[in-house]
Amino acid sequence: MKKISILFLVSFVFFMYTSCNEWLDVRSKEEILQEDAFKQGGGYRSALVGIYRLLADQKLWGKELTWGFASAAGRNYSVSSLGNSAAYRAVMEGKGSTYERYIDAVLAGIWETGYNAIANCNNLLKNIETTDNSIFVFPWERDMIIAEARGIRALVHFELLRYFVAAPITGYKGVAIPYVRDYPEMSPLYNSLDEVLEFIIEDLEFARETLRYVDIDCLFEPNIMSYISTYLFQGIQNFLEDGNYGNGFGFFSKRITRMNYWGATALLARVYSYKRDNAKAVEYIDELLDEWAVKGKSNFGFGWYQYDSNPNKIDGKRCPEPLLCFWNKNNMDNYKTAAGTNYMKMNTLNSLFGADIDTDYRYIALYDQKNRDYRVWKEPNDPAYDMTSHQTRTFMTHFSGLLPVIELPELYYIKCEYFAEEGLLDQAAETLKMVKDSRGIVTPTAAEDYNSFMEILINDATRDFLTRGQTWHYLKKLNWPVIYDGKPVLMEVPEGYYVFPIPESETNFY
């Protein structure tokens, strides 16, 4: 993958401490990369931070995989309000759209940037394999960096797989995408769907097992924060070598924005559910729910500030529900630039929320009915942003840049699927009630069989995933034949809707 290896050098050097001119004056980029950047433990920290910045780029989770292309594919927006994006309009209009040719550019950005991030991970892993543990500050730091890089590698491959290859539920067993594990890799072979999933699980299992020890034994337990949510979302205290307190702005802070034990475990549940092995997925889910959300550490559960009479005090990220996020400090500005005042308006939501329209927080709190905006990515309206509650203002500032990758409600939805598949509809309804209760819903779940329950479940998941980029993926996993499109009658999913073509530019990589 020659193009990917070149892109790696550009992105990596951008995030290093010294200027480009200083580097280029001395020797080639490749020599600097191998000899200088990884000479000290700080070089590996910088490389890892650079990878996370790449993941938060607008071509990936900073836009297209969250509130951008993914949400358009999930039909969250009104097609008439997408005049600012021909690609988004095309994906909603379907085959034959006069804008169809514009989709390839967005897909190429996802593909190229995704494999660029993978190349970064592989180069870091290649170098760290022969690096002595003594250059790192902490004895477990090297293992932590390896685990994060492998977890990221798995996540990005899985995201590409979900976009460009048919889901396992369809019975597809053919060629999928390359699972790249070497650097440099000029001509990677395409792997089968089963092989790619096997490699993803292998990397995520390694990340999960390694990060369980690091996150719990080395980072969480020794510090003075008693709440796991505080540890994940705000930082580390009492973790400086000299014994002084530190306030979570360093390399080990805000673990929610990095591959962590809880996120890796949740991703394994997502992958196994994608394989349609919900029994295995529930094993991971129960570990998280039983140890951390239900019986374990307090303050780890559904969102704290989901509803308030002042909309500027509503946390659209619903912390502490995210289990893994990335971070882009320009997130709100990027959304404002893209949406402006006239674009990316929500599809009509009345039929989606139905009888719950007066109680569901996802409508009465997150939906700005006047402007048809959704309060997940937009900044609070001035002048009310100058709030009297210092706690809430600080809270909102902390979380404005979060880009959720996987969140707590999805785990409940997967568990609901499992119970429904087993014919345990009462348990499925009781599990779904936990999500509904947290959203202010009082309407009971009444289902007579698997299909009727799944219709209720998918309706709730569609509400929960609005502008978060997961609607299309969730329906694809199930190969669900209909999708909400703003009308009382659901839209039949067109043939081929759940698989995007690998970009034409892909052929330039080899």
C-alpha positions as CSV (number, residue, x, y, z in Angstrom):
1,M,0.0,0.0,0.0
2,K,2.4,2.7,-1.2
3,K,-0.1,5.5,-0.9
4,I,-0.9,4.6,2.7
5,S,2.7,4.5,3.8
6,I,3.3,8.0,2.4
7,L,0.2,9.3,4.1
8,F,1.5,7.8,7.4
9,L,4.6,9.8,7.2
10,V,2.8,13.0,6.6
11,S,0.3,12.5,9.5
12,F,2.9,11.3,12.0
13,V,5.4,14.1,11.4
14,F,2.7,16.7,11.8
15,F,2.1,15.6,15.3
16,M,5.7,15.5,16.5
17,Y,7.3,18.1,18.7
18,T,9.8,19.5,16.3
19,S,9.0,21.5,13.2
20,C,9.0,19.9,9.7
21,N,11.9,22.1,8.6
22,E,14.1,20.9,11.4
23,W,13.4,17.3,10.6
24,L,13.9,17.7,6.9
25,D,17.2,19.6,7.3
26,V,18.8,16.6,9.1
27,R,17.8,13.5,7.2
28,S,14.9,11.8,5.4
29,K,11.5,11.5,7.1
30,E,11.8,7.7,7.2
31,E,15.2,7.9,9.1
32,I,13.8,10.3,11.6
33,L,10.7,8.2,12.0
34,Q,12.7,5.1,12.8
35,E,15.6,6.6,14.7
36,D,14.5,9.7,16.5
37,A,10.7,9.5,17.1
38,F,10.9,6.1,18.8
39,K,14.1,6.6,20.7
40,Q,12.2,7.6,23.9
41,G,8.9,6.6,25.4
42,G,7.6,10.1,24.7
43,G,7.9,9.3,21.0
44,Y,5.4,6.4,21.3
45,R,3.1,8.6,23.3
46,S,3.2,11.2,20.5
47,A,2.6,8.6,17.8
48,L,-0.4,7.3,19.6
49,V,-1.9,10.7,20.2
50,G,-1.3,11.4,16.5
51,I,-3.4,8.3,15.6
52,Y,-6.2,9.4,17.8
53,R,-6.2,12.8,16.1
54,L,-6.5,11.1,12.8
55,L,-9.5,9.1,14.0
56,A,-11.1,12.3,15.1
57,D,-10.6,13.8,11.6
58,Q,-13.8,14.9,9.8
59,K,-13.3,12.1,7.3
60,L,-13.8,9.6,10.1
61,W,-15.5,10.0,13.5
62,G,-15.1,13.8,13.5
63,K,-17.9,14.0,11.0
64,E,-18.6,11.3,8.4
65,L,-18.9,8.3,10.8
66,T,-21.1,10.2,13.2
67,W,-23.2,13.2,12.3
68,G,-22.2,13.3,8.7
69,F,-22.5,10.6,6.0
70,A,-23.5,7.8,8.5
71,S,-26.5,9.8,9.8
72,A,-27.5,10.6,6.2
73,A,-27.4,6.9,5.4
74,G,-29.5,6.3,8.5
75,R,-32.0,8.8,7.0
76,N,-31.9,11.0,10.1
77,Y,-32.0,14.2,8.0
78,S,-34.6,15.7,5.7
79,V,-33.3,15.2,2.1
80,S,-34.5,18.7,1.1
81,S,-32.1,20.2,3.7
82,L,-29.0,18.6,2.3
83,G,-28.3,21.1,-0.4
84,N,-24.9,21.6,1.2
85,S,-23.8,18.0,0.6
86,A,-24.4,16.3,-2.7
87,A,-23.1,13.0,-1.3
88,Y,-25.6,13.0,1.6
89,R,-28.4,13.9,-0.7
90,A,-27.4,11.1,-3.1
91,V,-27.3,8.4,-0.4
92,M,-30.8,9.4,0.7
93,E,-32.2,9.6,-2.9
94,G,-30.6,6.2,-3.8
95,K,-29.5,4.8,-7.1
96,G,-30.3,7.1,-10.0
97,S,-29.8,10.2,-8.1
98,T,-28.2,13.0,-10.1
99,Y,-25.7,13.5,-7.3
100,E,-24.7,9.8,-7.1
101,R,-21.2,10.5,-8.4
102,Y,-20.4,12.6,-5.3
103,I,-20.7,9.6,-2.9
104,D,-17.3,8.2,-4.1
105,A,-15.3,11.1,-2.7
106,V,-16.8,10.6,0.8
107,L,-16.3,6.9,0.7
108,A,-12.7,7.4,-0.6
109,G,-12.0,9.6,2.4
110,I,-13.3,7.0,4.8
111,W,-11.3,4.2,3.1
112,E,-8.0,6.1,2.7
113,T,-8.0,7.8,6.1
114,G,-9.0,4.5,7.7
115,Y,-6.1,2.6,6.2
116,N,-3.8,5.5,7.0
117,A,-4.7,5.1,10.7
118,I,-4.1,1.4,10.4
119,A,-0.7,2.0,8.9
120,N,0.1,4.3,11.8
121,C,-0.8,1.6,14.2
122,N,1.2,-1.0,12.4
123,N,4.3,1.1,12.2
124,L,4.1,1.9,15.9
125,L,3.7,-1.8,16.7
126,K,6.6,-2.8,14.5
127,N,8.9,-0.4,16.3
128,I,7.7,-1.0,19.9
129,E,8.2,-4.8,19.5
130,T,12.0,-4.4,19.8
131,T,11.9,-1.5,22.2
132,D,13.2,-2.0,25.7
133,N,10.7,-1.4,28.5
134,S,13.2,0.8,30.3
135,I,12.5,3.8,28.1
136,F,8.9,4.1,29.4
137,V,8.0,5.9,32.6
138,F,5.8,3.0,34.0
139,P,6.5,-0.7,33.7
140,W,3.0,-1.3,32.2
141,E,3.1,1.6,29.8
142,R,4.6,-0.3,26.8
143,D,1.8,-3.0,27.1
144,M,-0.8,-0.2,27.3
145,I,0.4,1.4,24.1
146,I,0.5,-1.9,22.3
147,A,-3.0,-2.8,23.4
148,E,-4.4,0.5,22.3
149,A,-2.8,0.3,18.9
150,R,-4.1,-3.2,18.3
151,G,-7.6,-2.2,19.6
152,I,-7.6,0.7,17.2
153,R,-6.5,-1.5,14.3
154,A,-9.4,-3.8,15.0
155,L,-11.9,-1.0,15.3
156,V,-11.0,0.7,12.1
157,H,-11.0,-2.6,10.1
158,F,-14.4,-3.4,11.5
159,E,-15.7,0.0,10.5
160,L,-14.5,-0.4,7.0
161,L,-16.0,-3.9,6.9
162,R,-19.4,-2.6,8.0
163,Y,-19.4,-0.1,5.2
164,F,-18.0,-2.0,2.3
165,V,-19.0,-5.7,2.8
166,A,-22.3,-7.5,3.1
167,A,-23.2,-8.4,6.7
168,P,-22.9,-12.0,7.9
169,I,-26.6,-12.4,8.3
170,T,-26.9,-12.4,4.5
171,G,-24.9,-15.6,4.3
172,Y,-22.1,-13.9,2.5
173,K,-18.7,-15.8,2.9
174,G,-16.6,-14.3,0.1
175,V,-13.8,-11.8,-0.2
176,A,-14.0,-8.8,2.1
177,I,-11.2,-6.3,2.7
178,P,-7.5,-6.5,3.5
179,Y,-6.7,-6.9,7.2
180,V,-3.4,-5.2,7.3
181,R,-1.0,-6.2,10.1
182,D,2.4,-5.4,8.7
183,Y,4.2,-2.1,7.9
184,P,5.1,-1.2,5.3
185,E,2.6,-3.4,3.3
186,M,2.7,-2.5,-0.3
187,S,0.3,-5.1,-1.7
188,P,-1.9,-6.6,1.1
189,L,-4.1,-9.5,0.2
190,Y,-7.9,-9.3,0.5
191,N,-9.2,-11.6,3.3
192,S,-12.5,-13.3,3.5
193,L,-15.3,-12.0,5.7
194,D,-14.7,-14.7,8.3
195,E,-11.0,-14.1,8.4
196,V,-11.4,-10.4,8.9
197,L,-13.8,-11.0,11.8
198,E,-11.4,-13.5,13.3
199,F,-8.5,-11.0,13.2
200,I,-10.7,-8.2,14.6
201,I,-11.7,-10.4,17.6
202,E,-8.1,-11.5,18.1
203,D,-6.9,-7.9,18.3
204,L,-9.8,-6.7,20.5
205,E,-9.3,-9.7,22.9
206,F,-5.7,-8.7,23.3
207,A,-6.6,-5.1,23.9
208,R,-9.3,-6.0,26.4
209,E,-7.2,-8.3,28.5
210,T,-4.2,-6.0,28.6
211,L,-6.3,-2.9,29.3
212,R,-8.3,-4.5,32.0
213,Y,-5.2,-4.7,34.2
214,V,-3.9,-1.3,33.1
215,D,-7.2,0.6,33.5
216,I,-8.4,-1.0,36.7
217,D,-5.3,-2.1,38.7
218,C,-2.8,0.5,37.5
219,L,-4.9,3.6,36.9
220,F,-8.4,3.5,38.5
221,E,-7.8,1.7,41.8
222,P,-4.8,3.7,43.0
223,N,-6.2,7.1,42.3
224,I,-8.5,9.1,44.7
225,M,-11.5,9.2,42.3
226,S,-14.2,6.9,43.7
227,Y,-16.4,7.0,40.6
228,I,-15.5,5.2,37.4
229,S,-17.3,7.8,35.4
230,T,-15.1,10.5,36.8
231,Y,-12.0,8.6,36.0
232,L,-13.1,8.0,32.4
233,F,-14.5,11.4,31.6
234,Q,-12.3,13.8,33.6
235,G,-9.0,12.4,34.4
236,I,-6.5,11.0,36.9
237,Q,-5.8,12.4,40.3
238,N,-3.0,11.4,42.6
239,F,-1.0,9.8,39.8
240,L,2.2,11.8,39.7
241,E,5.5,10.1,40.4
242,D,6.3,12.5,43.2
243,G,3.0,11.7,45.0
244,N,1.4,15.1,44.3
245,Y,-2.1,15.4,42.9
246,G,-2.6,15.9,39.2
247,N,-5.8,17.0,37.5
248,G,-6.2,14.8,34.4
249,F,-4.7,16.8,31.6
250,G,-1.8,14.4,30.8
251,F,-1.3,11.3,28.8
252,F,-3.3,9.1,31.2
253,S,-6.3,11.4,31.6
254,K,-9.8,11.1,30.1
255,R,-9.5,7.4,29.3
256,I,-12.9,7.5,27.6
257,T,-11.2,9.2,24.6
258,R,-8.8,6.4,24.2
259,M,-9.1,2.7,23.6
260,N,-9.9,1.4,27.1
261,Y,-11.0,-1.8,28.8
262,W,-14.7,-0.9,28.9
263,G,-14.7,0.2,25.3
264,A,-12.8,-2.8,24.0
265,T,-15.2,-5.1,25.9
266,A,-18.2,-3.3,24.4
267,L,-16.8,-3.5,20.9
268,L,-16.3,-7.3,21.3
269,A,-20.0,-7.5,22.1
270,R,-20.8,-5.4,19.0
271,V,-18.6,-7.6,16.8
272,Y,-20.1,-10.9,18.0
273,S,-23.6,-9.5,17.6
274,Y,-22.7,-8.5,14.1
275,K,-21.7,-12.1,13.6
276,R,-25.2,-13.0,14.9
277,D,-23.7,-14.7,18.0
278,N,-25.6,-12.8,20.6
279,A,-25.1,-15.4,23.2
280,K,-21.4,-14.7,23.1
281,A,-22.0,-11.0,22.9
282,V,-24.1,-11.1,26.1
283,E,-21.2,-12.6,28.0
284,Y,-19.2,-9.4,27.5
285,I,-22.2,-7.3,28.1
286,D,-23.0,-8.9,31.4
287,E,-19.4,-8.4,32.5
288,L,-19.8,-4.7,32.0
289,L,-23.3,-4.3,33.4
290,D,-22.9,-6.6,36.4
291,E,-19.4,-5.4,37.4
292,W,-19.7,-1.7,36.6
293,A,-23.2,-0.4,35.7
294,V,-25.5,-2.3,38.1
295,K,-23.7,-3.9,41.0
296,G,-20.3,-2.2,40.8
297,K,-18.9,1.3,40.8
298,S,-21.5,4.0,41.2
299,N,-22.1,6.8,38.7
300,F,-21.7,4.5,35.7
301,G,-24.9,4.3,33.8
302,F,-27.4,6.4,31.9
303,G,-27.0,10.1,31.3
304,W,-27.0,12.7,34.1
305,Y,-28.3,15.8,32.3
306,Q,-30.8,14.5,29.7
307,Y,-33.6,17.0,30.5
308,D,-33.8,20.5,31.8
309,S,-36.1,23.5,31.3
310,N,-33.0,25.3,30.1
311,P,-32.0,23.5,26.9
312,N,-28.4,24.8,27.3
313,K,-28.0,22.6,30.4
314,I,-28.9,19.4,28.4
315,D,-25.9,17.2,27.7
316,G,-26.5,15.8,24.2
317,K,-23.6,13.3,24.7
318,R,-25.6,11.8,27.6
319,C,-22.5,11.2,29.7
320,P,-21.6,8.8,31.2
321,E,-23.2,6.5,28.6
322,P,-20.3,6.5,26.1
323,L,-17.9,3.6,26.6
324,L,-15.4,4.8,24.0
325,C,-15.1,8.2,22.3
326,F,-12.6,10.2,20.3
327,W,-12.0,13.9,20.8
328,N,-12.1,16.9,18.4
329,K,-12.0,20.2,20.2
330,N,-13.4,21.9,17.0
331,N,-16.3,19.5,16.9
332,M,-19.1,22.1,17.5
333,D,-17.5,24.6,15.1
334,N,-17.2,21.9,12.4
335,Y,-20.9,21.1,12.8
336,K,-21.9,24.7,12.8
337,T,-19.9,25.3,9.5
338,A,-21.5,22.3,7.8
339,A,-25.1,22.8,9.0
340,G,-25.2,26.6,9.1
341,T,-28.8,27.8,9.7
342,N,-30.5,26.1,6.8
343,Y,-28.9,22.7,6.3
344,M,-28.9,19.2,7.9
345,K,-32.4,19.6,9.4
346,M,-33.9,16.6,11.1
347,N,-36.4,14.3,9.3
348,T,-39.9,14.6,10.6
349,L,-39.8,12.8,14.0
350,N,-43.5,12.7,15.0
351,S,-44.2,9.2,13.7
352,L,-41.0,7.9,15.1
353,F,-41.8,9.0,18.7
354,G,-45.5,8.3,18.4
355,A,-47.3,8.0,21.8
356,D,-44.1,9.0,23.7
357,I,-43.7,12.4,22.0
358,D,-44.6,14.3,25.1
359,T,-42.3,12.4,27.5
360,D,-39.3,11.0,25.6
361,Y,-36.2,13.1,26.4
362,R,-34.8,12.3,23.0
363,Y,-37.7,14.4,21.6
364,I,-38.6,17.0,24.2
365,A,-35.1,17.7,25.2
366,L,-32.7,16.9,22.3
367,Y,-35.0,18.0,19.5
368,D,-35.2,21.7,18.8
369,Q,-38.6,21.8,17.2
370,K,-38.4,25.4,16.2
371,N,-35.2,25.1,14.2
372,R,-35.4,21.3,13.5
373,D,-32.0,20.8,14.9
374,Y,-30.8,18.1,17.2
375,R,-28.9,19.1,20.4
376,V,-26.0,16.6,20.2
377,W,-23.5,18.5,18.2
378,K,-24.6,22.1,18.2
379,E,-23.2,24.7,20.7
380,P,-25.6,26.1,23.4
381,N,-27.4,29.3,22.3
382,D,-26.1,32.6,23.5
383,P,-26.7,34.4,25.8
384,A,-28.1,31.6,27.8
385,Y,-24.8,29.8,27.5
386,D,-23.6,32.0,30.4
387,M,-25.3,29.7,32.8
388,T,-25.6,30.3,36.5
389,S,-24.6,26.7,37.3
390,H,-20.9,26.5,37.3
391,Q,-21.1,22.7,37.6
392,T,-23.2,22.3,34.5
393,R,-21.2,24.8,32.5
394,T,-18.0,23.0,33.3
395,F,-19.6,19.7,32.5
396,M,-20.7,20.9,29.0
397,T,-17.2,22.3,28.3
398,H,-15.6,19.0,29.3
399,F,-17.7,17.0,26.9
400,S,-18.2,19.3,23.9
401,G,-15.5,17.6,21.8
402,L,-16.6,14.0,22.5
403,L,-17.2,11.8,19.4
404,P,-19.1,8.7,20.7
405,V,-18.0,5.4,19.1
406,I,-20.0,2.9,21.2
407,E,-22.4,3.6,24.1
408,L,-24.3,1.9,26.8
409,P,-27.8,1.7,25.3
410,E,-26.4,-0.5,22.4
411,L,-25.4,-3.1,24.9
412,Y,-29.0,-3.3,26.2
413,Y,-30.3,-3.5,22.7
414,I,-28.1,-6.5,21.9
415,K,-29.2,-8.2,25.1
416,C,-32.8,-7.5,24.0
417,E,-32.1,-9.2,20.7
418,Y,-30.7,-12.3,22.5
419,F,-33.7,-12.7,24.8
420,A,-36.1,-12.2,21.8
421,E,-34.2,-14.8,19.8
422,E,-34.5,-17.3,22.7
423,G,-38.3,-16.6,22.9
424,L,-37.9,-14.9,26.3
425,L,-40.0,-11.9,25.4
426,D,-40.7,-10.9,29.0
427,Q,-37.0,-10.6,29.7
428,A,-36.5,-8.8,26.5
429,A,-39.2,-6.2,27.4
430,E,-37.8,-5.8,30.9
431,T,-34.3,-5.1,29.5
432,L,-35.6,-2.6,27.0
433,K,-37.5,-1.0,29.8
434,M,-34.2,0.0,31.4
435,V,-33.4,2.2,28.4
436,K,-37.0,3.5,28.1
437,D,-37.1,4.4,31.8
438,S,-33.9,6.4,31.5
439,R,-35.5,8.4,28.6
440,G,-38.6,9.3,30.5
441,I,-40.9,6.8,28.7
442,V,-43.8,5.4,30.6
443,T,-45.5,3.4,27.8
444,P,-45.2,-0.3,28.4
445,T,-43.6,-2.6,25.9
446,A,-46.3,-5.0,24.6
447,A,-45.1,-7.6,22.1
448,E,-46.7,-10.9,21.1
449,D,-43.9,-12.5,19.2
450,Y,-40.3,-12.0,17.9
451,N,-41.2,-9.7,15.0
452,S,-43.4,-7.4,16.9
453,F,-40.8,-7.0,19.7
454,M,-38.1,-6.4,17.1
455,E,-40.2,-3.6,15.6
456,I,-40.4,-1.9,19.0
457,L,-36.7,-2.4,19.7
458,I,-35.7,-1.0,16.3
459,N,-37.9,2.0,16.8
460,D,-36.3,2.7,20.1
461,A,-32.8,2.2,18.7
462,T,-33.5,4.5,15.9
463,R,-34.5,7.2,18.4
464,D,-31.4,6.7,20.4
465,F,-29.0,6.7,17.4
466,L,-30.2,10.0,15.9
467,T,-27.2,11.9,14.5
468,R,-24.8,9.5,16.3
469,G,-24.1,7.5,13.1
470,Q,-25.4,4.0,14.2
471,T,-28.9,3.7,12.7
472,W,-27.7,2.4,9.3
473,H,-25.3,0.0,10.9
474,Y,-27.8,-1.4,13.3
475,L,-30.3,-2.1,10.6
476,K,-27.7,-3.6,8.3
477,K,-26.6,-6.0,11.0
478,L,-30.2,-7.4,11.0
479,N,-30.7,-7.0,7.3
480,W,-33.9,-5.2,8.3
481,P,-36.1,-4.6,5.3
482,V,-37.6,-1.2,6.3
483,I,-36.2,2.1,7.7
484,Y,-37.8,5.2,9.2
485,D,-37.9,8.0,6.7
486,G,-40.1,10.6,8.4
487,K,-43.4,9.1,7.5
488,P,-45.9,6.9,9.3
489,V,-45.3,4.0,6.9
490,L,-41.7,2.8,7.0
491,M,-39.7,2.9,3.8
492,E,-38.6,-0.3,2.1
493,V,-34.9,-0.6,2.0
494,P,-33.7,-0.5,-1.7
495,E,-31.6,-3.4,-3.0
496,G,-27.9,-2.9,-2.2
497,Y,-28.6,-0.2,0.4
498,Y,-26.6,-1.9,3.0
499,V,-23.3,-2.2,1.1
500,F,-21.3,0.7,-0.4
501,P,-18.9,0.1,-3.3
502,I,-15.2,0.2,-2.5
503,P,-14.0,3.5,-3.8
504,E,-12.4,3.6,-7.3
505,S,-9.3,5.3,-5.8
506,E,-8.6,2.1,-3.9
507,T,-6.9,0.7,-7.0
508,N,-4.3,3.5,-6.6
509,F,-3.1,2.0,-3.3
510,Y,-1.3,-1.0,-4.8
